[in-house]
Amino acid sequence: MASIPSPVVAIKINDWYKHIKRFNVKEAHMLREEVRKDIDVMEEDEQAVLYFQLMEFRHHLMTDYVQPSKEPLEKSDYLKAVEG
């Protein structure tokens, strides 16, 4: 299988980010899955992988904002999760 050029994947990640900023949850989820598949067969590019990880983080922030958990997280539990 031929590898996908990293600029093509970076453009998809950028489109994904546009949907995240607009809170288009359905489109963001679809692009996320598409980008995940493309990342696996993409040519090696550390910058594109870092960009993908940043968008993963922002995607999680968006989903947490749109669908917050029903039980509020205690500050001590949050610190344990962050600090390991």
C-alpha positions as a printed NumPy array, in Angstrom:
array([[  0.   ,   0.   ,   0.   ],
       [  1.364,   3.415,  -0.974],
       [  1.894,   5.973,   1.741],
       [ -0.141,   9.166,   1.801],
       [  1.824,  12.43 ,   1.57 ],
       [  1.857,  14.273,   4.885],
       [  0.613,  17.61 ,   3.416],
       [ -2.6  ,  15.867,   2.313],
       [ -3.165,  14.61 ,   5.86 ],
       [ -2.287,  18.026,   7.3  ],
       [ -4.986,  19.629,   5.129],
       [ -7.534,  17.116,   6.462],
       [ -6.421,  17.876,  10.028],
       [ -6.899,  21.578,   9.304],
       [-10.446,  20.895,   8.041],
       [-11.059,  18.849,  11.187],
       [ -9.934,  21.819,  13.287],
       [-12.373,  24.11 ,  11.466],
       [-15.219,  21.788,  12.463],
       [-13.955,  21.659,  16.053],
       [-13.936,  25.469,  16.277],
       [-17.509,  25.619,  14.961],
       [-18.661,  22.803,  17.294],
       [-19.789,  20.674,  14.331],
       [-19.618,  17.473,  16.364],
       [-20.844,  15.05 ,  13.7  ],
       [-18.48 ,  16.341,  10.999],
       [-15.594,  16.516,  13.48 ],
       [-16.101,  12.869,  14.474],
       [-16.198,  11.769,  10.828],
       [-13.032,  13.672,   9.952],
       [-11.327,  12.398,  13.094],
       [-11.868,   8.785,  12.049],
       [-10.734,   9.54 ,   8.51 ],
       [ -7.562,  11.266,   9.735],
       [ -6.81 ,   8.411,  12.155],
       [ -6.868,   5.949,   9.259],
       [ -4.712,   8.241,   7.11 ],
       [ -2.151,   8.788,   9.89 ],
       [ -1.458,   5.059,   9.979],
       [ -0.468,   4.964,   6.295],
       [  1.037,   8.46 ,   6.067],
       [  4.676,   9.   ,   5.207],
       [  6.766,   9.706,   8.264],
       [  6.388,  13.328,   9.387],
       [  6.788,  14.256,  13.037],
       [  5.177,  17.687,  12.634],
       [  2.   ,  16.205,  11.16 ],
       [  1.799,  13.69 ,  14.003],
       [  2.192,  16.485,  16.577],
       [ -0.52 ,  18.487,  14.795],
       [ -2.755,  15.407,  14.933],
       [ -2.146,  14.993,  18.671],
       [ -3.014,  18.64 ,  19.284],
       [ -6.272,  18.245,  17.373],
       [ -7.059,  15.066,  19.333],
       [ -6.721,  17.117,  22.518],
       [ -8.902,  19.913,  21.171],
       [-11.438,  17.368,  19.957],
       [-11.686,  15.98 ,  23.485],
       [-12.112,  19.498,  24.863],
       [-14.926,  20.127,  22.39 ],
       [-16.757,  16.92 ,  23.263],
       [-16.359,  17.597,  26.993],
       [-17.792,  21.074,  26.494],
       [-20.714,  19.865,  24.381],
       [-21.463,  16.774,  26.502],
       [-20.106,  17.378,  30.007],
       [-20.043,  14.476,  32.414],
       [-23.021,  14.227,  34.745],
       [-20.892,  13.885,  37.85 ],
       [-18.589,  16.822,  38.595],
       [-14.976,  15.833,  39.057],
       [-13.492,  16.551,  42.445],
       [-10.339,  18.641,  42.469],
       [ -8.324,  15.888,  44.17 ],
       [ -9.451,  13.309,  41.578],
       [ -8.492,  15.688,  38.79 ],
       [ -5.022,  16.227,  40.249],
       [ -4.511,  12.473,  40.626],
       [ -5.492,  11.919,  36.985],
       [ -3.227,  14.706,  35.714],
       [ -0.201,  13.885,  37.835],
       [ -0.499,  10.133,  37.437]])
